[in-house]
Structures are given as C-alpha cells and as structure tokens.
C-alpha cells in the first residue's frame, strides 16, 4: 500500500513538459483501439476488478483511451484518482478510498458509482515522464490490496500500454503490435491459468462450505468441505435442491433469503442443515449474486449457536430464580404486616368476649378493630397500586386544582419547619385519572420528602405541560402531551446504588416502625396504570426531585351532585335490594347489615340465580348489589345482562380485586370496593336508587 501524499494536485514540477509529452502522442479523443481494450480487459481479469481504465491526465480532465465497467469516457480532475499516480514511482494502491484523506470527498466515492478501491500503475514515457495510469477499481474496499502477482502483472500491462503508445506514435506496423500483443496474451494466459489453478486449490482446500446455487435453490457446485461439515459428498448434493438438506422449520426463512440473495448480497443469515448422520448443523452464510447464480460462503456456527442458546436458558433460569426470590420477599413482608394487623383484631375480639367489660373499653376495642381493618385495606390498596391491579375510577380534572386542594393538608403533614412552595401554570392543565389516587400519590411523595429532610428544609411542587415523557428504564422518550407534576426537596438525596430499588414494595431505608416501604410503590403503580410514569433525579447531599407524568386531556364538564342528608346515609327506607354473592358468609352478613339499616334485601347465590329471581318482576327491586368475582357468570357479565334485559334497574358492583376491573374498568357501573363500611354501603345504594328515580322523572 502506498503512503498518502499531501492533499492537492500532485503534478511534478515540470508539468508543462509532461503535458507536451502527452500531446506528442496525439492520443486524446481518438477512437477505441483493440490493443488498449485488451489490456484493460486483462487487467480487470487478473486483478478480479469490475473496472479497469487506461487513463491519461490532461490539463483539466482525465480521458480514458480504454475502459471496462465504467460508462464515461472522461471526468474532470476533481473526480480523478489517477492524478495521484503522477507523483508515484511504483503502483499506487488505496485499499479504501473512503478513508484516505486524498479521496474521502471525491464525488465518485461519495456518489455514483461509489468506488472504494483503487490501484494504478504509471504510464511512463521512455524519457521518464508519467502521463497517466493503467488502473483497476472496485466498489468494495480491499484491505489486503493486490497480491504480489497482481501488482507485477499490472505493472507489466502498464509497460505494454506505454509500448502501444510508442508504436502508435512511431507508426510501427500493425503486425508488430499484434505480435507483441500475442506474446503478451500468451504470457498473460499463463498467469490466468496459474490464477485459476490457485482458485481451484482454494476451492478444494477450503475449510468453510462454498456453494453455487441457481435461482431455484438447486446446487450447481459444492466444495469438498461439504463432506467434512455435513457428511455429504459434493456429487450427492449437486443437482438437488437445498431444501432437501435443510431443516423444515427454516424453509420459509430460507426461501425469503434465496429471493433476496438473487438481487443483492445477503445480510448475515443462518439456517439449520441436516447432517448425513441425522444431526443438525447451524451454518452462517454470506452470498454474492452474479449472472443469475448465487455464490455462497458458509461457516459452521453450531457450537456458538448452542452456547448462545444455553446462555439464554441460563439467563431465563436466573430471571425465574430472581422472580421467585422477589415473590418470597414480598410474601414474607405482606405476611409480617398482616399478622401484625390480625394480632390487633384477634386480641381485640377476644377481649370483647370478656364478661362485665366496661363500655369505655368495649368502645376502644371496637375502634381498634375498625382502625386495623382500615389499615389493612390501605395496605392491600398500595400493593394493588404497585402491581397496577387496583380498580381506578378516573375522571377529568385540573392537576393544578388537585395540588392546590391538597396543599393545606401537605403543610400539616410536613410540619412548620418545612417550607412549602407551589408553582402552578397560568392555564389549567387537565388529566384523566383517579382523583383519590392522585391525592394519595402526592401525599406519599411529600411524606417521603419530609422524612428525607428530617423535618427541616423546603419542598417545591411544580405543575407544567410536557410535550414528551423522557426516556426511562426500558423505554425511550414517549411523545406527549403530558402534565408533569414535580416535587423537589432539599433532603439527603438517594445513593445511586439504591435509586433503582426505591419503587420496590417494602423497600425502605427508614428505621423499623417508621415506614411500610409502600408509599413510592403506590406512586409508581398509579402512574403506570394511568398511562404515565414517575421519574426521579437525585444528588446525594443536595436533594431529590420526583416528577409524575400523566397524559394531558381536554377539559370535560363535571356532573353536578346534590348533597345528601345524614339520615339518608344510614336508613334504607324499605329500599328493595337484590344481593348477589357466592360466598355464603359474606352474603349472609351483607343481608343482615342491610336489614339493620332498613333495607329489604333478597340473597341470590350467583348470576344465573339472580337472573331467575329478576325474570318474573324486576320492577319489585330498586337496585342490584353484586360481587364481581364469582364462579360461572361474573358480576360484570351479570350487570351487562341486567342492563340488556332490564335497562332501568341500577347495578352496584363490589370487589376486593378483579383483574377484569383493573384492566377494563367498571363498564360504567357504580363500584363499591371491599372492605367497605356500613355507611359507604348505604350511601352507594341510596345514590343508585336516587339516580333511578331521577331517570324515571325525566322519562315522564
């Protein structure tokens, strides 16, 4: 490979003398001549190059006396690579024109025909003046350049080209030129024969598989290496279709690869070949199409493929192991917290059984049970929030209104020593989310910030529009629109090795008894289930910023609600309720509770039984109260069927958890989440009945 010369036109100092020597030959713009055409053809064949030129460098152009594989007869000097040969004593070889500083910006490199390799031997007059080159060009780079034999042959052909120029100028007879060319052809023929022998030797001794197939996939030639790699002798494969030797599972992919390989070199492709002994061999292929045939070069990658497959299995086993470990940790933490809650309930209920218990103590124990149930409900709600399985009741509201409404409570939560700053936009930004869970998420972030500052510092809450959600975890940036609710603190910050774990349930850095480790997991689950995400950035010693991204929506009108008197919440007023519950204990308790409240309930043990009860006279019921998760017909299916058969009869759903509700919502039905209080039950049934009465008035 030649060393690069400085950029610019590398003409020798006596350029005027060189141009005079070129003009003396009278060769420029003359018709094609067979002798020169033969030289370019031989150069192309010997160097295995698609382009070969006899190039003469004029004042402002390079002109080609003979050419193979290049449509133009001349180019300007800006496009010339041959001009660099003028300063060389030997063959100029540029393995990759795109990397050489002399040719990186050459139009023929950066554009059509996209040449990448160049080798040129000087055309030197007897006086030692270089007037051009005999060159070969390829469209692919050649890191190895030319072989020594190719370099010598190209030099010899360049000398012959100069000889032809001399003979032409001196007016020698055509017979002498033909004789010289005949001798040259004989010599070059011997070189071609030697090259063919070398190629045949490479074919016979190749360790990788070499094939030639036609457009139908029929083998035209197979290298002897097939016997070592596949167990088949070449003569057993030639004339047969490749699909007779490949695994059926890969036939479709192989057909697609065959069709592509006919048009262009195939991208990396591998398929399974059948060894003669019945085993499989994975072969990775590169191909080149030419004259309707496909030249294929395959390497046995069976070991690498099996190792990669084994690695994937190991990684999957590791993931399963980590998943089971995480489930075990989660189960242990849940069991620990619930056992604590059950201990309070069990102890309180046992104490309530004691005779002659003072009323003050009885009230205290009943309150303890009620409070513990509320704590258990919050715990399950936070777990469902993290798992994105909670039943959300979304509505459209302004995020800034939600922040403003809860800011006073935040001040109480954080304490007087923590300053609270709120920055809200001039225009209201609306989101479609569960307002209760939105408030809970803000409170959880505020409590987390308070604890990080040890009760002294500053919290800033900002609401702003966002056109996209930044890249996070496994996904890239997601275009908006979004509303970004950021909460920044001046606390201790989060260490980098912990920041990826802060949203895990029960993960906490607080002392025992000072946190459940579920607050941030609720924020994460709520954000995800609402179509958004939560981002965190932190600097140890400076503070942390949590940003909640929720999809931005257009403003929607809210339905006006009427206040309900206290007596209406706890008295049934003979409201007729069909209770549908498959669990006998829960059903019996619900019926008794409704009777105590003044309702007239009837219990059905399932969806089919409920429909049968409604069939004779559905009008005798004011409302249907049904569990969601039941064997056979679910509560959702029952509600849909009641809506179809009895359109005016309201249905209230109740559930502790349902994957259908978590995924699809309530389908427009009222939902009362378990566990519920007697007041919540009465309020919900009363609202459903009142809504029905309002509809009747409108219909009238």
C-alpha positions in Angstrom: 0.0 0.0 0.0 1.3 3.4 -1.0 1.8 6.2 1.5 -0.6 9.1 1.1 0.9 12.2 -0.5 -0.2 15.7 0.6 -3.6 16.8 -0.5 -3.9 18.8 -3.7 -2.9 18.1 -7.3 0.3 16.1 -7.1 1.8 17.2 -10.5 5.5 17.1 -10.9 7.4 20.4 -11.2 7.8 20.1 -15.0 4.1 19.8 -15.7 4.3 21.8 -18.9 6.9 19.3 -20.1 4.6 16.4 -19.1 1.7 17.9 -21.0 3.8 18.4 -24.1 4.9 14.8 -23.9 1.2 13.7 -23.7 0.3 16.0 -26.6 3.1 14.5 -28.7 1.3 11.1 -28.7 -1.8 12.6 -30.4 -3.9 10.1 -28.5 -6.5 12.2 -26.8 -10.1 11.9 -28.1 -9.2 9.2 -30.6 -11.5 6.2 -31.3 -11.2 3.0 -29.3 -8.4 0.6 -30.3 -8.4 -3.2 -29.7 -4.9 -3.3 -28.3 -5.8 -1.0 -25.4 -9.1 -2.6 -24.9 -7.4 -6.0 -24.5 -5.0 -4.5 -21.9 -7.9 -3.2 -19.7 -9.8 -6.5 -20.1 -6.7 -8.4 -18.9 -6.1 -6.0 -16.0 -9.7 -6.5 -14.9 -9.5 -10.3 -15.1 -6.1 -10.6 -13.4 -7.0 -8.3 -10.5 -10.5 -9.5 -10.3 -11.8 -6.0 -10.5 -15.1 -4.8 -12.1 -13.5 -1.6 -13.5 -10.2 -1.1 -15.5 -9.1 2.0 -17.3 -6.3 3.4 -19.4 -6.4 6.9 -18.0 -4.5 9.9 -19.5 -4.3 13.0 -17.3 -4.8 16.2 -19.3 -4.7 19.8 -18.2 -8.2 20.0 -16.8 -9.5 16.4 -17.2 -8.7 12.8 -17.3 -9.5 11.0 -20.5 -9.9 7.2 -20.9 -8.4 5.6 -24.0 -9.8 2.2 -23.0 -12.3 1.2 -20.2 -14.0 -1.8 -18.7 -17.0 -1.4 -16.4 -17.1 2.4 -16.5 -19.6 4.2 -18.7 -17.9 7.6 -19.0 -15.0 8.4 -21.3 -13.7 11.2 -19.2 -14.0 13.1 -15.9 -12.8 16.4 -14.5 -9.7 16.5 -12.4 -11.7 16.9 -9.1 -13.0 13.4 -9.7 -9.6 12.0 -10.7 -7.7 9.5 -8.5 -5.3 8.8 -11.3 -3.7 12.2 -10.9 -2.1 11.0 -7.7 -0.2 8.3 -9.7 1.8 11.1 -11.4 3.9 11.6 -8.2 4.4 7.8 -7.7 7.4 5.7 -8.8 5.5 2.4 -8.4 1.9 1.1 -8.3 -0.4 3.4 -6.2 -2.7 1.3 -4.1 -5.5 2.8 -2.0 -7.3 0.0 -0.1 -10.3 2.2 0.9 -10.9 5.4 -0.9 -13.5 6.5 1.7 -10.8 6.5 4.4 -7.9 8.0 2.5 -7.7 11.8 3.1 -6.9 12.4 -0.5 -10.1 10.8 -1.8 -12.6 11.0 1.1 -14.5 13.8 -0.6 -14.1 12.5 -4.2 -17.5 12.7 -5.9 -17.0 9.2 -7.4 -16.5 7.9 -3.8 -19.3 9.8 -2.1 -21.8 9.4 -5.1 -22.3 7.1 -8.1 -20.7 4.8 -8.9 -19.4 4.7 -5.2 -15.9 3.4 -5.8 -13.9 2.2 -2.8 -10.7 0.5 -4.0 -8.0 1.8 -6.4 -4.8 0.5 -7.8 -2.9 2.3 -10.7 0.4 1.6 -12.4 2.1 4.7 -14.0 2.2 5.1 -17.8 5.7 6.3 -18.1 7.4 7.5 -21.3 10.9 6.4 -22.3 12.0 9.8 -21.0 10.6 9.0 -17.5 7.6 11.3 -17.8 4.3 9.9 -16.3 1.3 10.9 -18.4 -1.4 8.7 -16.9 -2.1 5.2 -15.5 -3.4 1.8 -16.1 -5.8 1.3 -13.1 -8.2 -1.2 -11.6 -11.2 -0.1 -9.4 -13.6 -2.0 -7.1 -16.8 -0.9 -5.5 -15.8 -2.6 -2.2 -12.7 -1.8 -0.1 -9.8 -4.3 -0.2 -7.8 -4.1 3.0 -5.2 -6.5 1.6 -4.8 -4.5 -1.6 -3.2 -6.5 -4.5 -1.3 -9.7 -4.4 2.3 -9.5 -5.4 1.5 -11.3 -8.7 -1.3 -8.9 -9.4 0.9 -5.9 -8.7 3.6 -7.3 -11.1 1.0 -8.0 -13.8 -0.5 -4.6 -13.6 3.0 -3.0 -13.9 3.7 -5.2 -16.9 0.4 -4.2 -18.6 1.2 -0.6 -18.0 4.5 -1.0 -19.7 2.7 -2.7 -22.6 0.3 0.3 -22.8 3.2 2.7 -23.0 4.7 0.4 -25.7 1.5 0.7 -27.7 1.6 4.4 -27.4 5.2 4.4 -28.6 4.4 2.1 -31.5 1.4 4.2 -32.4 3.4 7.4 -32.4 6.3 5.9 -34.4 3.9 4.5 -37.0 5.1 0.8 -36.5 3.1 -1.7 -38.4 0.0 -3.4 -37.0 1.7 -6.8 -37.4 4.4 -5.8 -34.9 1.8 -4.6 -32.4 -0.2 -7.8 -32.9 2.9 -9.9 -32.4 3.7 -8.1 -29.2 0.1 -8.5 -28.0 0.1 -12.1 -29.0 3.2 -12.7 -26.9 1.7 -10.7 -24.1 -1.6 -12.7 -24.3 0.3 -15.9 -24.2 2.2 -14.7 -21.1 -1.0 -13.4 -19.5 -2.8 -16.5 -20.4 -0.2 -18.5 -18.4 -0.8 -16.1 -15.5 -4.6 -16.5 -15.8 -4.1 -20.3 -15.8 -2.0 -20.1 -12.7 -4.6 -17.9 -11.1 -7.3 -20.4 -12.0 -5.2 -23.1 -10.5 -4.8 -21.1 -7.3 -8.6 -20.6 -7.2 -9.2 -24.3 -7.7 -6.7 -25.1 -4.9 -8.6 -22.7 -2.6 -11.9 -24.4 -3.6 -10.5 -27.9 -2.9 -8.8 -27.0 0.4 -11.5 -24.6 1.9 -12.4 -25.4 5.5 -15.7 -23.5 5.2 -18.6 -24.5 2.9 -18.6 -23.0 -0.6 -21.6 -23.4 -2.8 -23.0 -22.2 -6.1 -26.8 -22.3 -6.5 -29.3 -21.2 -9.1 -32.5 -19.1 -8.7 -34.5 -22.2 -7.7 -32.0 -23.2 -5.0 -30.5 -26.1 -6.9 -26.8 -26.8 -6.2 -24.6 -26.2 -9.2 -21.3 -26.7 -7.4 -20.4 -27.8 -3.9 -16.9 -27.6 -2.4 -15.3 -30.8 -1.0 -15.6 -29.3 2.5 -19.3 -30.4 2.5 -18.2 -33.9 3.3 -16.4 -32.8 6.5 -19.1 -30.4 7.6 -22.3 -32.2 6.6 -21.3 -35.8 5.8 -22.5 -35.4 2.2 -20.2 -35.8 -0.8 -20.4 -33.0 -3.3 -21.7 -35.3 -6.0 -24.6 -36.2 -3.6 -25.7 -32.6 -3.4 -25.1 -31.2 -6.9 -28.3 -31.2 -8.9 -30.5 -31.4 -5.8 -32.5 -28.6 -4.1 -31.1 -27.0 -0.9 -34.4 -27.6 0.9 -33.6 -31.4 0.8 -30.7 -30.7 3.1 -32.2 -28.0 5.4 -34.5 -28.3 8.5 -38.2 -27.8 7.6 -38.6 -25.2 10.4 -36.4 -22.8 8.5 -37.7 -23.4 5.0 -39.8 -20.2 4.9 -36.9 -18.0 6.1 -34.6 -19.8 3.6 -37.0 -19.1 0.7 -37.1 -15.4 1.6 -33.3 -15.3 1.9 -32.9 -17.0 -1.5 -35.2 -14.4 -3.2 -33.1 -11.6 -1.6 -29.8 -13.2 -2.4 -30.7 -13.2 -6.2 -30.9 -9.4 -6.1 -28.2 -8.3 -3.7 -25.6 -9.6 -1.2 -27.4 -11.2 1.6 -27.2 -9.7 5.1 -26.0 -12.1 7.8 -28.2 -15.2 7.6 -28.1 -18.6 9.2 -30.1 -21.8 8.9 -30.0 -25.4 10.0 -28.6 -28.0 7.7 -29.2 -31.7 8.1 -26.0 -33.8 8.6 -26.0 -37.1 6.9 -26.0 -38.8 10.3 -29.3 -37.1 11.2 -27.9 -34.3 13.4 -28.2 -30.6 12.8 -25.6 -28.1 11.8 -26.1 -24.4 12.0 -24.4 -22.6 9.0 -23.9 -18.8 8.8 -23.9 -17.5 5.2 -22.6 -14.6 3.1 -23.6 -14.5 -0.5 -22.9 -12.7 -3.8 -25.2 -12.8 -6.9 -23.7 -12.9 -10.4 -25.2 -13.8 -13.7 -28.3 -15.5 -12.3 -26.3 -17.6 -9.8 -25.6 -17.2 -6.1 -22.1 -17.7 -4.8 -22.4 -18.8 -1.1 -19.8 -19.0 1.6 -20.9 -20.8 4.8 -19.3 -21.3 8.2 -20.3 -23.9 10.8 -21.5 -21.9 13.8 -23.2 -24.9 15.6 -21.1 -24.6 18.7 -21.6 -20.8 19.0 -25.3 -21.1 18.4 -25.8 -23.9 21.0 -23.7 -21.9 23.5 -25.8 -18.8 22.9 -29.0 -20.9 23.4 -27.6 -22.3 26.6 -26.8 -18.8 27.8 -30.3 -17.7 27.1 -31.7 -20.6 29.1 -29.3 -19.8 31.9 -30.4 -16.2 31.9 -34.1 -17.2 31.9 -33.5 -19.6 34.8 -31.7 -16.7 36.7 -34.7 -14.4 36.0 -37.1 -17.0 37.3 -34.9 -17.5 40.4 -34.8 -13.8 41.0 -38.6 -13.5 40.4 -39.2 -16.3 43.0 -36.9 -14.6 45.4 -38.7 -11.3 45.0 -42.1 -13.0 45.4 -40.7 -14.7 48.5 -39.5 -11.4 50.0 -42.8 -9.7 49.1 -44.9 -12.6 50.6 -42.8 -12.5 53.8 -43.3 -8.7 54.1 -47.0 -9.0 53.4 -47.4 -11.8 55.9 -45.5 -9.9 58.5 -47.6 -6.8 58.2 -50.9 -8.7 58.0 -50.0 -10.9 61.0 -49.5 -7.7 63.0 -52.9 -6.4 61.9 -54.5 -9.7 62.6 -53.0 -9.8 66.1 -54.7 -6.5 66.9 -58.0 -7.8 65.6 -57.7 -11.1 67.3 -56.7 -9.6 70.6 -59.5 -7.0 70.5 -62.1 -9.5 69.6 -61.0 -11.9 72.4 -61.2 -9.0 74.9 -64.7 -8.1 73.7 -65.8 -11.6 74.7 -64.9 -11.0 78.4 -67.9 -10.5 80.7 -68.7 -7.4 82.5 -66.5 -5.4 80.2 -66.7 -1.6 80.8 -68.4 0.3 78.0 -65.3 2.6 77.6 -63.1 -0.4 77.0 -65.6 -2.1 74.7 -65.7 1.1 72.6 -61.9 1.3 72.5 -61.6 -2.4 71.3 -64.3 -1.9 68.6 -62.5 1.2 67.4 -59.2 -0.7 67.3 -60.7 -3.4 65.1 -62.2 -0.8 62.8 -59.0 1.2 62.5 -57.0 -2.0 61.9 -59.3 -3.0 59.1 -58.8 0.4 57.5 -55.0 -0.1 57.7 -55.3 -3.5 56.2 -57.4 -2.0 53.3 -54.8 0.7 52.7 -52.1 -2.0 52.7 -53.9 -4.1 50.1 -54.6 -0.9 48.1 -51.0 0.0 48.0 -50.0 -3.5 46.9 -52.5 -3.4 44.1 -51.4 0.0 43.1 -47.8 -1.2 42.7 -48.9 -4.2 40.8 -51.1 -1.9 38.6 -54.1 -4.0 39.5 -56.2 -1.5 41.6 -59.6 -0.6 40.3 -59.3 3.1 39.3 -62.2 5.4 39.0 -60.8 8.1 36.7 -62.3 11.4 35.9 -61.1 14.5 34.1 -59.9 17.3 36.5 -57.3 20.0 36.6 -54.0 18.8 38.1 -53.3 22.3 39.5 -56.7 22.2 41.3 -55.8 18.9 42.8 -52.4 20.2 44.0 -53.9 23.4 45.4 -56.7 21.5 47.2 -54.3 19.1 49.0 -51.5 21.7 49.7 -53.0 22.7 53.1 -53.0 19.1 54.2 -49.4 18.7 53.0 -48.4 21.6 55.2 -49.9 19.8 58.2 -48.1 16.6 57.2 -44.7 18.1 56.7 -44.7 20.3 59.7 -43.9 24.0 60.4 -40.2 23.8 59.9 -40.5 22.7 56.3 -41.4 25.5 53.8 -43.8 24.5 51.1 -43.6 26.2 47.7 -46.2 25.7 44.9 -45.7 26.9 41.3 -48.9 26.5 39.1 -49.3 27.4 35.5 -51.5 30.3 34.4 -53.7 28.0 32.4 -55.3 24.9 33.9 -53.9 21.5 32.7 -56.4 18.6 32.7 -55.7 14.9 33.3 -57.9 11.8 33.3 -57.1 10.0 36.5 -58.5 8.8 39.8 -58.5 11.9 42.0 -58.2 9.9 45.2 -55.2 8.0 44.0 -53.7 11.2 42.6 -54.0 12.8 46.1 -52.5 9.7 47.7 -49.6 9.8 45.3 -48.8 13.5 46.1 -49.1 12.8 49.8 -46.8 9.8 49.6 -44.2 11.8 47.7 -44.5 14.6 50.2 -44.1 12.3 53.2 -41.1 10.7 51.5 -39.5 14.2 51.0 -40.3 15.2 54.7 -38.6 12.1 56.0 -35.5 12.7 53.8 -35.1 16.2 55.3 -35.6 15.1 58.9 -38.3 17.6 59.3 -36.4 20.7 58.3 -36.0 22.1 54.7 -38.0 23.0 51.7 -40.5 21.3 49.3 -41.4 22.8 46.0 -44.3 21.5 43.9 -44.5 22.5 40.2 -47.2 21.7 37.6 -46.2 22.2 34.0 -47.1 21.0 30.5 -44.7 18.5 28.8 -44.5 17.6 25.1 -42.9 14.2 25.8 -42.1 11.8 28.6 -38.3 11.4 29.0 -36.5 8.1 28.4 -36.8 5.9 31.5 -35.9 2.4 32.4 -36.6 0.1 29.4 -38.3 2.6 27.1 -37.2 5.6 25.2 -38.7 9.1 25.2 -42.5 8.9 24.5 -44.2 11.9 22.8 -47.0 13.7 24.7 -48.9 15.7 25.6 -48.4 15.2 29.3 -48.8 17.1 32.5 -45.6 17.0 34.7 -46.1 17.3 38.5 -42.7 17.7 40.1 -42.0 17.6 43.8 -38.4 18.7 44.8 -36.9 18.5 48.3 -33.6 19.7 49.9 -33.1 16.4 51.7 -30.2 14.0 51.9 -30.7 12.6 48.4 -30.7 9.0 47.2 -27.5 7.0 46.7 -27.0 5.7 43.1 -27.0 2.1 44.1 -30.4 2.5 45.7 -32.2 4.7 43.2 -33.3 1.7 41.1 -34.9 0.0 44.1 -36.9 2.8 45.7 -40.2 1.8 43.9 -40.0 -1.8 45.1 -42.7 -2.7 47.6 -41.5 -2.8 51.2 -38.1 -1.4 50.3 -37.3 1.4 52.8 -34.2 3.0 54.3 -36.1 4.2 57.4 -35.9 2.7 60.8 -38.2 -0.2 61.7 -41.6 1.0 62.5 -41.2 4.4 60.7 -42.4 3.3 57.2 -44.0 0.5 55.3 -42.0 0.8 52.1 -45.2 1.0 50.1 -45.6 4.8 49.5 -43.4 5.2 46.4 -44.6 1.8 45.1 -48.2 3.3 45.1 -46.9 6.3 43.2 -45.2 4.0 40.6 -48.2 1.8 40.2 -50.7 4.6 39.9 -48.6 6.4 37.3 -48.2 3.3 35.2 -51.9 2.3 35.4 -52.9 5.8 34.5 -50.8 5.7 31.3 -47.9 7.7 32.6 -44.7 7.2 34.6 -42.7 8.6 37.5 -39.1 9.8 37.1 -36.6 10.5 39.8 -33.3 12.5 39.8 -31.2 12.9 42.9 -27.9 14.3 44.1 -26.6 13.0 47.4 -26.4 15.8 50.0 -28.5 18.2 47.8 -31.9 16.7 47.4 -34.3 14.7 45.2 -36.9 15.5 42.5 -39.8 13.2 41.7 -41.8 14.0 38.6 -45.1 12.4 37.9 -46.1 12.3 34.2 -49.7 11.8 33.4 -51.4 12.1 30.0 -52.9 15.6 29.3 -56.5 15.7 28.1 -59.1 18.3 27.1 -61.3 19.8 29.7 -64.6 18.0 30.4 -67.8 19.2 32.1 -68.4 17.7 35.5 -71.8 16.4 36.6 -73.4 18.3 39.4 -74.1 16.4 42.6 -76.7 17.1 45.2 -75.9 17.0 48.9 -77.3 14.0 50.9 -78.8 14.5 54.3 -77.2 12.4 57.1 -80.4 10.5 57.7 -80.4 9.3 54.1 -77.0 7.6 54.5 -77.8 5.2 57.2 -81.5 4.4 56.7 -82.7 2.2 53.9 -86.4 3.4 53.9 -87.6 0.0 52.7 -85.3 0.1 49.6 -85.5 -3.3 47.9 -82.1 -4.8 47.1 -81.2 -8.0 45.3 -77.8 -9.1 46.9 -75.8 -11.4 44.6 -72.9 -13.1 46.5 -71.5 -16.6 46.1 -69.8 -16.6 49.5 -72.4 -17.7 52.0 -70.8 -15.9 55.0 -70.3 -12.6 53.2 -73.8 -12.8 51.7 -75.5 -13.5 55.0 -73.6 -10.7 56.7 -74.5 -8.2 53.9 -78.2 -9.2 54.2 -78.2 -8.8 57.9 -76.4 -5.4 57.7 -78.9 -4.2 55.2 -81.9 -5.3 57.3 -80.4 -3.5 60.2 -80.3 -0.3 58.1 -83.9 -0.6 57.0 -83.4 -2.2 53.6 -85.4 -5.1 52.2 -82.7 -7.5 50.8 -83.0 -10.8 49.0 -79.9 -13.0 48.5 -79.0 -14.8 45.3 -76.0 -17.2 45.3 -74.9 -16.5 41.7 -75.5 -14.7 38.5 -77.9 -17.3 37.0 -79.9 -17.4 40.2 -80.1 -13.6 40.2 -81.5 -13.5 36.6 -84.0 -16.1 37.6 -85.2 -14.0 40.5 -85.5 -10.9 38.3 -87.2 -12.7 35.4 -90.9 -12.6 36.8 -90.9 -9.0 38.0 -87.6 -7.0 38.0 -89.6 -3.8 38.9 -90.0 -5.0 42.5 -86.3 -4.3 43.1 -84.8 -0.9 43.4 -81.2 -1.9 43.0 -78.9 -5.0 42.4 -75.8 -5.3 44.6 -73.5 -7.9 43.2 -70.0 -9.2 43.8 -67.7 -9.2 40.8 -65.6 -12.4 41.2 -68.0 -15.3 41.2 -67.8 -18.8 39.6 -69.7 -19.1 36.3 -71.2 -15.8 35.4 -69.1 -13.0 36.8 -70.6 -9.8 38.3 -69.6 -7.8 35.2 -71.4 -10.3 32.9 -74.5 -10.3 35.2 -74.5 -6.5 35.2 -74.3 -6.3 31.4 -77.1 -8.9 31.1 -79.3 -6.9 33.5 -78.6 -3.7 31.6 -79.7 -5.6 28.4 -82.9 -7.2 29.9 -83.9 -4.6 32.5 -82.4 -1.2 31.3 -83.9 0.8 34.2 -82.6 -1.3 37.0 -79.3 0.1 38.6 -76.5 -2.3 39.4 -73.8 -1.7 42.0 -70.6 -3.8 41.9 -68.4 -4.7 44.8 -65.0 -6.3 44.8 -61.8 -6.5 46.7 -59.9 -7.2 43.5 -60.7 -8.2 39.9 -58.3 -8.4 37.0 -61.2 -7.5 34.7 -61.9 -4.3 36.6 -58.2 -3.5 36.8 -57.8 -4.0 33.0 -61.1 -2.8 31.6 -62.7 -0.6 34.4 -66.2 -0.8 35.7 -68.0 -0.8 32.3 -70.0 2.3 33.5 -71.4 0.6 36.7 -71.1 2.0 40.2 -68.3 0.2 42.2 -68.0 -0.2 46.0 -64.6 -1.5 46.9 -64.1 -4.0 49.7 -63.7 -3.7 52.5 -66.4 -1.1 52.9 -68.1 0.4 55.8 -71.8 0.2 56.5 -72.1 4.0 55.8 -70.4 3.6 52.5 -72.7 0.7 51.6 -75.8 2.6 52.5 -74.6 5.8 50.7 -73.8 3.9 47.5 -77.2 2.0 47.4 -79.1 5.2 48.1 -77.3 7.1 45.3 -78.1 4.3 42.9 -81.8 4.3 43.9 -81.9 8.1 43.7 -80.4 8.0 40.2 -83.0 5.6 39.0 -85.8 7.8 40.4 -84.3 10.8 38.6 -84.3 8.9 35.3 -88.0 8.0 35.8 -88.9 11.7 36.3 -87.0 12.6 33.1 -88.7 9.8 31.2 -92.1 11.0 32.5 
